[in-house]
Amino acid sequence: PAGFYLFGTDNADALRAAMINNEKKVVAELYRPFAGRNTVPLAETARVRDAILSNVDVRIFEDQRGKVIFVWGLVSNNLLIITENESAFNKIFKAYRP
């Protein structure tokens, strides 16, 4: 099973901007419990791409080998999903979609 976070917000635009402006730091901090190790170097070298999962714009982070390590997306005006991979994102979205 993949780890995940769900965050509520009353200001999706501000949260989206904060996530984008601080992505590397957010990945380093929030991915650490999933990875069980220091993730700052991994976050600094991760490749980032935009994608659409379950009809949601997401940001996907991949390690040097192309393995997905972190996915985040705002699925509504008040719910942010963060998880380890695309499959987990889709499953969580189906369970918690607004």
C-alpha positions, 0 to 999 in steps of 0.5 A: 500500500502507498502512503498518502496525505489528504489536506483540506483548504479554503483557498485552493489558489493560495495552496496551489501557488504555495505548493508550486513555489515550495515543491522541492521542500514539500517533496523532501519533507512529506516524502520522507515518511514514505521513503524512510530516509533523508529525501532532500537530495532526492527532491533536489534532483527529481524531474517534475512533469505535469499530467492528468490523472482521474481528470485532475491536473497533477504534478509528478516527481520522478527520480533519476531512473524515472521512477515516480516518487511523489504525486500531488493534485488539487482535486477540488477547491478544498481537497489536496491529494499527495501520494507516492504514485499514479495508481494510488492517486487514482484509487484515493481520488475514487474514494474521496472525490468531492 
